[in-house]
């Protein structure tokens, strides 16, 4: 193939390539192979069928032999058992002794029968000088055990097993066809004391014949030594044609034999039908090949084209909701869905970036606006402080100093992260200022000393303390308390602001949770700003949580990563302001 032809081949569509490859590589080898196989089968099938039929009959014979051996063994085990023989030593004098013999027989016989074939052994019958005993179900005609022919055959066997041909017995409300397997019972001196026999349902032999895989239209039967049919396979029609294959297999345990008659016309009819079937199969393979090509095209080729079209549209900037969804191979449809989901994620990320940039610009503008007025206020407070010093008003001076410290901290510290000890110092000044308005409360801190040099966001605690004062303690008529607790847990900084105020109702608390989650923009700007600052700086897994119960105070907890500068020893402190 030249380079020109090779490139021309590569430009062909996939469905045409599939058809060209499929015909010489699949259809033609199938046709040739099927033709050769058919001829070979026709030449050897006759011998194989004959051998197979003989093998099936021999297997059936062996299964019957095995089952007869099992029943002979159980009869020998039962009828020569010393515990059972001793029961017939004496003739029972009354009904009570007869019942005792019956119970002992059942105790010895039922377990032994259960080990072999409890489903097919109907009963075990003993006919002795001590009387007639039956373990199992008795028939209305007593199983014809007084039939002289059967008794003579058993006695003549001198202890060997004797099988009688099956006959109908009326047991309960049903008619059952059963065998009788008898033996002579002998005492310790080997003298005959009676006979015993097992009543065996003939369905075991019927099931054995039915389960043999000889096919339909075959006469299959078990015959005795006089060529009388003992039992035959049900639902089978005997062939009257002279052109038959007769197979006889002798059963080893008695004079029975398995007889099978196969119709050669039907056996070899399969061979003749095979040729016609091969022709039809070749035509079917061709049709299936064309259908398979069509399915491959509709299930693979067309969906791949549509997926490629979606990708081209995605590259050009088409929004994912405009992409088409189609049917086809599961994997290709999943790739298309994954591609559309990927585009959705890209658009969502772009939107999130735009929203974060917008929030960041708003925060920077707000910070710039907040820095304008404190400069003027700082100069004014400095003048008030000098006036308070001249007039010796120390409480005014302390309040102005606290406010000046707070403003200086706000204006001169431009860093986003500050030391925890600096933040706590400013919060104490903030509490001093608030005590002018809310006098009846205490501010208590409980901080591990090793955390003083941890870095946190500036002014992170002030909105929480302010919220506790305004919404928690302002309306109570008892001494208030705000407790600031800061500790470390699993390399995380846990800060809690706890008040003993009025608490929050369940409805209001649910509304606040929606505000913190960004679902409601109505109120609590300070708390929402704390939440947004934490999550924007550290990630969405950190933030503010509020726990409260109406009338029992409120706990506001901040979780953030631990950022340490210098480590110091741990201690506890409590400051009352």
For each residue, the residues with C-beta under 8 A, 3 or more apart:
1: 5 6 9
2: 5 6
3: 6 7
4: 7 8
5: 1 2 8 9
6: 1 2 3 9 10
7: 3 4 10 11
8: 4 5 11 12
9: 1 5 6 12 17
10: 6 7
11: 7 8
12: 8 9 16 17
13: 16 17 301
14: 17 18 297 300 301 304
15: 18 19 293 296 297 301
16: 12 13 19 20
17: 9 12 13 14 20 21
18: 14 15 21 22 293 296 297
19: 15 16 22 23 293
20: 16 17 23 24
21: 17 18 24 25
22: 18 19 25 26 27 289 292 293
23: 19 20 26 27 28 289
24: 20 21 27 28
25: 21 22 28 29
26: 22 23 29 30 289
27: 22 23 24 30 31 285 286 289
28: 23 24 25 31 32
29: 25 26 32 33
30: 26 27 33 34 282 285
31: 27 28 34 35 282 285
32: 28 29 35 36
33: 29 30 36 37
34: 30 31 37 38 278 281 282 285
35: 31 32 38 39 278 282
36: 32 33 39 40
37: 33 34 40 41 278
38: 34 35 41 42 274 275 278
39: 35 36 42 43
40: 36 37 43 44
41: 37 38 44 45 271 274
42: 38 39 45 271 274 275
43: 39 40
44: 40 41 47 48
45: 41 42 48 49 268 270 271 274
46: 49 50 267 268 271
47: 44 50 51
48: 44 45 51 52
49: 45 46 52 53 267 268 270
50: 46 47 53 54 245
51: 47 48 54 55
52: 48 49 55 56
53: 49 50 56 57 214 245 247 260 262 267
54: 50 51 57 58 247
55: 51 52 58 59
56: 52 53 59 60 212 213 214
57: 53 54 60 61 212 214 220 247 249 258 260
58: 54 55 61 62 249
59: 55 56 62 63 212
60: 56 57 63 64 208 209 212 214 220 249 258
61: 57 58 64 65 249 250 251 258
62: 58 59 65 66
63: 59 60 66 67 208
64: 60 61 67 68 205 208 222 251 256 258
65: 61 62 68 69 251 252 253
66: 62 63 69 70
67: 63 64 70 71 204 205 208
68: 64 65 71 72 163 251 253 254
69: 65 66 72 73 253
70: 66 67 73 74 116 117
71: 67 68 74 75 116 117 121 161 181 198 200
72: 68 69 75 76 161 181 253
73: 69 70 76 77 116
74: 70 71 77 78 112 113 116 117 121 198
75: 71 72 78 79 161 181 183 196 197 198
76: 72 73 79 80 161 183
77: 73 74 80 81 112
78: 74 75 81 84 108 109 112 113 124 196 198
79: 75 76 84 183 185 196
80: 76 77 85 186
81: 77 78 84 85 108
82: 85 86 188
83: 86 87 104 108
84: 78 79 81 87 88 105 108 109
85: 80 81 82 88 89 185 186 187 188 193
86: 82 83 89
87: 83 84 101 104 105 130
88: 84 85 101 126 128 129 130 185 187 193 194
89: 85 86 130 187
90: 130
91: 129 130 131
92: 95 97 98 100 101 130 131
93: 97
94: 97 98
95: 92 98 99
96: 99 100
97: 92 93 94 100 101
98: 92 94 95 101 102 131
99: 95 96 102 103
100: 92 96 97 103 104
101: 87 88 92 97 98 104 105 130 133
102: 98 99 105 106 133 135
103: 99 100 106 107
104: 83 87 100 101 107 108
105: 84 87 101 102 108 109 124 126 133 135
106: 102 103 109 110 135
107: 103 104 110 111
108: 78 81 83 84 104 105 111 112
109: 78 84 105 106 112 113 124 135
110: 106 107 113 114 135
111: 107 108 114 115
112: 74 77 78 108 109 115 116
113: 74 78 109 110 116 117 118 121 124
114: 110 111 118
115: 111 112
116: 70 71 73 74 112 113 121
117: 70 71 74 113 120 121 204
118: 113 114 121
119: 201
120: 117 200 201 203 204
121: 71 74 113 116 117 118 124 136 198 199 200 201
122: 136 137 171 176 178 199 200 201
123: 134 135 136 137 138 143 198 199
124: 78 105 109 113 121 134 135 136 196 197 198 199
125: 132 133 134 135 138 143 145 196 197 198 199
126: 88 105 132 133 134 185 194 195 196
127: 132 145 194 195 196
128: 88 131 132 133 185 193 194 195 196
129: 88 91 193 194
130: 87 88 89 90 91 92 101 133 194
131: 91 92 98 128
132: 125 126 127 128 142 145
133: 101 102 105 125 126 128 130
134: 123 124 125 126 137 138
135: 102 105 106 109 110 123 124 125
136: 121 122 123 124 199
137: 122 123 134 171 172
138: 123 125 134 142 143 171
139: 142 143 169 170 171 199
140: 170 171
141: 144 169 170
142: 132 138 139 145 146
143: 123 125 138 139 169 180 197 199
144: 141 147 150 167 169
145: 125 127 132 142 150 151 180 195 197
146: 142 151
147: 144 150 151
148: 151 152
149: 152 153
150: 144 145 147 153 154 162 164 180 182
151: 145 146 147 148 154 155 195
152: 148 149 155 156
153: 149 150 156 157 162 164 182
154: 150 151 157 162 182 183 184 195 197
155: 151 152 158 184 192 195
156: 152 153
157: 153 154 160 161 162 182 183 184
158: 155 184
159: 183 184 186
160: 157 183
161: 71 72 75 76 157 181 182 183 254
162: 150 153 154 157 181 182 183
163: 68 179 180 181 254 256
164: 150 153 167 179 180 181 182
165: 179 224 228 230
166: 177 178 179 202 205 230 231
167: 144 164 177 178
168: 175 176 177
169: 139 141 143 144 175 176 177 178 199
170: 139 140 141 174 175
171: 122 137 138 139 140 174 175 176
172: 137
173:
174: 170 171
175: 168 169 170 171
176: 122 168 169 171 201
177: 166 167 168 169 201 202 203
178: 122 166 167 169 199 200 201 202
179: 163 164 165 166 199 200 202 205
180: 143 145 150 163 164 197 198 199 200
181: 71 72 75 161 162 163 164 197 198 200
182: 150 153 154 157 161 162 164 195 196 197 198
183: 75 76 79 154 157 159 160 161 162 195 196 197
184: 154 155 157 158 159 192 194 195
185: 79 85 88 126 128 192 193 194 195 196
186: 80 85 159 189 190 191 192 193
187: 85 88 89 190 191 193
188: 82 85
189: 186
190: 186 187
191: 186 187
192: 155 184 185 186
193: 85 88 128 129 185 186 187
194: 88 126 127 128 129 130 184 185
195: 126 127 128 145 151 154 155 182 183 184 185
196: 75 78 79 124 125 126 127 128 182 183 185
197: 75 124 125 143 145 154 180 181 182 183
198: 71 74 75 78 121 123 124 125 180 181 182
199: 121 122 123 124 125 136 139 143 169 178 179 180
200: 71 120 121 122 178 179 180 181 204
201: 119 120 121 122 176 177 178 204
202: 166 177 178 179 205 206 231
203: 120 177 206 207
204: 67 117 120 200 201 207 208
205: 64 67 166 179 202 208 209 222 230 231
206: 202 203 209 210 231 233 234
207: 203 204 210 211
208: 60 63 64 67 204 205 211 212
209: 60 205 206 212 220 221 222 231 232 233
210: 206 207 233 234
211: 207 208
212: 56 57 59 60 208 209 220 233
213: 56
214: 53 56 57 60 218 220 233 260 262
215: 218
216: 236 266
217: 236 237 239 263 266
218: 214 215 233 236 239 260 261 262 263
219: 232 233 236 237 238 239 259 260 261
220: 57 60 209 212 214 232 233 236 258 259 260 261
221: 209 229 230 231 232 233 258 259 260
222: 64 205 209 229 230 231 232 251 256 257 258 259
223: 227 228 229 230 256 257 259
224: 165 227 228 230 255 256
225: 255 256
226:
227: 223 224
228: 165 223 224
229: 221 222 223 232
230: 165 166 205 221 222 223 224 256
231: 166 202 205 206 209 221 222
232: 209 219 220 221 222 229 236
233: 206 209 210 212 214 218 219 220 221 236
234: 206 210
235:
236: 216 217 218 219 220 232 233
237: 217 219
238: 219 261
239: 217 218 219 244 261 262 263 266
240:
241: 244 263 265
242:
243: 263 264 265
244: 239 241 261 262 263 264
245: 50 53 261 262 263 264 267
246: 259 260 261 262
247: 53 54 57 259 260 261 262
248: 257 258 259 260
249: 57 58 60 61 257 258
250: 61 257
251: 61 64 65 68 222 254 255 256 257 258
252: 65
253: 65 68 69 72 256
254: 68 161 163 251
255: 224 225 251
256: 64 163 222 223 224 225 230 251 253
257: 222 223 248 249 250 251
258: 57 60 61 64 220 221 222 248 249 251
259: 219 220 221 222 223 246 247 248
260: 53 57 214 218 219 220 221 246 247 248
261: 218 219 220 238 239 244 245 246 247
262: 53 214 218 239 244 245 246 247 266 267
263: 217 218 239 241 243 244 245 266 267
264: 243 244 245 267 268
265: 241 243 268 269
266: 216 217 239 262 263 269 270
267: 46 49 53 245 262 263 264 270
268: 45 46 49 264 265 271 272
269: 265 266 272 273
270: 45 49 266 267 273 274
271: 41 42 45 46 268 274 275
272: 268 269 275 276
273: 269 270 276 277
274: 38 41 42 45 270 271 277 278
275: 38 42 271 272 278 279
276: 272 273 279 280
277: 273 274 280 281
278: 34 35 37 38 274 275 281 282
279: 275 276 282 283
280: 276 277 283 284
281: 34 277 278 284 285
282: 30 31 34 35 278 279 285 286
283: 279 280 286 287
284: 280 281 287 288
285: 27 30 31 34 281 282 288 289
286: 27 282 283 289 290
287: 283 284 290 291
288: 284 285 291 292
289: 22 23 26 27 285 286 292 293
290: 286 287 293 294
291: 287 288 294 295
292: 22 288 289 295 296
293: 15 18 19 22 289 290 296 297
294: 290 291 297 298
295: 291 292 298 299
296: 15 18 292 293 299 300 301
297: 14 15 18 293 294 300 301 302
298: 294 295 301 302 328
299: 295 296 302 303 328 329
300: 14 296 297 303 304 328 329 332
301: 13 14 15 296 297 298 304 305
302: 297 298 299 305 306 326 328
303: 299 300 306 307 326 327 328 329 332 333 336
304: 14 300 301 307 308 332
305: 301 302 308 309
306: 302 303 309 310 324 326 328 336
307: 303 304 310 311 332 335 336 339
308: 304 305 311 312
309: 305 306 312 313 324
310: 306 307 313 314 323 324 336 339 340
311: 307 308 314 315 339
312: 308 309 315 316
313: 309 310 316 318 322 323
314: 310 311 317 318 320 323 339 343
315: 311 312
316: 312 313
317: 314
318: 313 314 322 323
319: 322 343 347
320: 314 323 340 341 343 344 347
321:
322: 313 318 319
323: 310 313 314 318 320 336 339 340 343
324: 306 309 310
325: 333 336 337 340
326: 302 303 306 333 336
327: 303 333
328: 298 299 300 302 303 306 332 333
329: 299 300 303 332 333
330: 333 334
331: 334 335
332: 300 303 304 307 328 329 335 336
333: 303 325 326 327 328 329 330 336 337
334: 330 331 337 338
335: 307 331 332 338 339
336: 303 306 307 310 323 325 326 332 333 339 340
337: 325 333 334 340 341
338: 334 335 341 342
339: 307 310 311 314 323 335 336 342 343
340: 310 320 323 325 336 337 343 344
341: 320 337 338 344 345
342: 338 339 345 346
343: 314 319 320 323 339 340 346 347
344: 320 340 341 347 348
345: 341 342 348 349
346: 342 343 349 350
347: 319 320 343 344 350 351
348: 344 345 351 352
349: 345 346 352 353
350: 346 347 353 354
351: 347 348 354 355
352: 348 349 355 356
353: 349 350 356 357
354: 350 351 357 358
355: 351 352 358 359
356: 352 353 359 360 536
357: 353 354 360 361
358: 354 355 361 362
359: 355 356 362 363 532 536
360: 356 357 363 364 536
361: 357 358 364 365
362: 358 359 365 366
363: 359 360 366 367
364: 360 361 367 368
365: 361 362 368 369
366: 362 363 369 370
367: 363 364 370 371
368: 364 365 371 372
369: 365 366 372
370: 366 367 373 374
371: 367 368 374 375 410 411
372: 368 369 375 376
373: 370 376 377
374: 370 371 377 378 407 410 411
375: 371 372 378 379 411
376: 372 373 379 380
377: 373 374 380 381 407
378: 374 375 381 382 404 407 408 411
379: 375 376 382 383
380: 376 377 383 384
381: 377 378 384 385 400 403 404 407
382: 378 379 385 386 404
383: 379 380 386 387
384: 380 381 387 388 396 400
385: 381 382 388 389 397 400 401 404
386: 382 383 389 390
387: 383 384 390 391
388: 384 385 391 392 393 394 396 397 400
389: 385 386 392 397
390: 386 387
391: 387 388
392: 388 389
393: 388 396 397
394: 388 397 398
395: 398 399
396: 384 388 393 399 400
397: 385 388 389 393 394 400 401
398: 394 395 401 402 432
399: 395 396 402 403 432 433 436
400: 381 384 385 388 396 397 403 404
401: 385 397 398 404 405
402: 398 399 405 406 429 430 432 433
403: 381 399 400 406 407 429 433
404: 378 381 382 385 400 401 407 408
405: 401 402 408 409 425 426 429
406: 402 403 409 410 426 429 430 433
407: 374 377 378 381 403 404 410 411
408: 378 404 405 411 412
409: 405 406 412 413 422 426 458
410: 371 374 406 407 413 459
411: 371 374 375 378 407 408
412: 408 409
413: 409 410 418 422 458
414:
415: 418 458
416: 457 458 537
417: 455 456 457 458 563
418: 413 415 422 423 455 456 457 458
419: 422 423 452 453 454 455 565
420: 423 424 447 451 452 453 454 455 456 486
421: 424 425 452 453
422: 409 413 418 419 425 426
423: 418 419 420 426 427 456 458 459 460 461
424: 420 421 427 428 445 447 452 484
425: 405 421 422 428 429
426: 405 406 409 422 423 429 430 462
427: 423 424 430 431 461 462 465 484
428: 424 425 431 432 443 575 577
429: 402 403 405 406 425 426 432 433
430: 402 406 426 427 433 434 462 465
431: 427 428 434 435 443 465 482 577
432: 398 399 402 428 429 435 577
433: 399 402 403 406 429 430 436
434: 430 431 437 438 465 466 469
435: 431 432 438 439 441 577
436: 399 433 439
437: 434
438: 434 435 441 469 473 474 480
439: 435 436
440: 479 480
441: 435 438 469 473 479 480 481 482
442: 479 480 481 482 576 577
443: 428 431 465 482 484 575 576 577
444: 481 482 483 484 574 575 576
445: 424 483 484 485 486 573 574 575
446: 483 484 485 486 572 573 574
447: 420 424 451 452 484 485 486 487 572 573
448: 451 486 487 488 570 571 572
449: 452 568 569 570 571 573
450: 488 567 568 569 570
451: 420 447 448 454 486 487 488 493
452: 419 420 421 424 447 449 568
453: 419 420 421 564 565 566 567 568
454: 419 420 451 493 562 563 564 565
455: 417 418 419 420 563 564 565
456: 417 418 420 423 460 493 495 560 563
457: 416 417 418 460 533 534 537 560
458: 409 413 415 416 417 418 423
459: 410 423 462 463
460: 423 456 457 463 464 495 530 533 534 558
461: 423 427 464 465 484 495 497
462: 426 427 430 459 465 466
463: 459 460 466 467 526 527 529 530
464: 460 461 467 468 497 527 530 556 558
465: 427 430 431 434 443 461 462 468 469 482 484 497
466: 434 462 463 469 470 526
467: 463 464 470 471 472 524 526 527 556
468: 464 465 471 472 473 482 497 499 501 554 556
469: 434 438 441 465 466 472 473 474 482
470: 466 467 474
471: 467 468 474 501 502 504 554
472: 467 468 469 476 480 499 500 501 502 503 553 554
473: 438 441 468 469 476 480 482 499 500 501
474: 438 469 470 471
475: 501 502
476: 472 473 480 500 501 502
477:
478:
479: 440 441 442
480: 438 440 441 442 472 473 476 499 500 501
481: 441 442 444 499 500
482: 431 441 442 443 444 465 468 469 473 497 498 499
483: 444 445 446 496 497 498 499
484: 424 427 443 444 445 446 447 461 465 495 496 497 498
485: 445 446 447 494 495 496 498
486: 420 445 446 447 448 451 493 494 495 496
487: 447 448 451 493 494
488: 448 450 451 491 492 493 494 562
489: 492 494
490:
491: 488 561 562
492: 488 489 559 560 561 562
493: 451 454 456 486 487 488 558 559 560 561 562 563
494: 485 486 487 488 489 557 558 559
495: 456 460 461 484 485 486 557 558 560
496: 483 484 485 486 555 556 557 558
497: 461 464 465 468 482 483 484 555 556
498: 482 483 484 485 553 554 555 556
499: 468 472 473 480 481 482 483 553 554
500: 472 473 476 480 481 553
501: 468 471 472 473 475 476 480 553 554
502: 471 472 475 476 550 551
503: 472 548 549 550 551 552 553 554
504: 471 508 509 512 546 548 549 550 554
505: 508 509 550
506: 509 510 550
507: 510 511
508: 504 505 511 512
509: 504 505 506 512 513 546 548
510: 506 507 513 514
511: 507 508 514 515 520 522
512: 504 508 509 515 516 524 527 546
513: 509 510 516 517 546
514: 510 511 517 519 520
515: 511 512 518 519 520 521 522 523 524 527 528
516: 512 513 527 528 531 543 544 546
517: 513 514
518: 515 528
519: 514 515
520: 511 514 515
521: 515 528
522: 511 515
523: 515
524: 467 512 515 527 528
525: 528 529
526: 463 466 467 529 530
527: 463 464 467 512 515 516 524 530 531 544 546 556
528: 515 516 518 521 524 525 531 532
529: 463 525 526 532 533
530: 460 463 464 526 527 533 534 544 558
531: 516 527 528 534 535 543 544
532: 359 528 529 535 536
533: 457 460 529 530 536 537
534: 457 460 530 531 537 538 542 543 544 558 560
535: 531 532 538 539 540 542 543
536: 356 359 360 532 533
537: 416 457 533 534
538: 534 535 541 542 560 561
539: 535 542
540: 535 543
541: 538
542: 534 535 538 539 559 560 561
543: 516 531 534 535 540 558 559
544: 516 527 530 531 534 556 557 558
545: 556 557 559
546: 504 509 512 513 516 527 554 555 556 557
547: 554 555 557
548: 503 504 509 552 553 554 555
549: 503 504 552 553
550: 502 503 504 505 506
551: 502 503
552: 503 548 549
553: 472 498 499 500 501 503 548 549
554: 468 471 472 498 499 501 503 504 546 547 548
555: 496 497 498 546 547 548
556: 464 467 468 496 497 498 527 544 545 546
557: 494 495 496 544 545 546 547
558: 460 464 493 494 495 496 530 534 543 544
559: 492 493 494 542 543 545
560: 456 457 492 493 495 534 538 542
561: 491 492 493 538 542
562: 454 488 491 492 493
563: 417 454 455 456 493
564: 453 454 455 567
565: 419 453 454 455
566: 453
567: 450 453 564
568: 449 450 452 453
569: 449 450
570: 448 449 450
571: 448 449
572: 446 447 448
573: 445 446 447 449
574: 444 445 446
575: 428 443 444 445
576: 442 443 444
577: 428 431 432 435 442 443
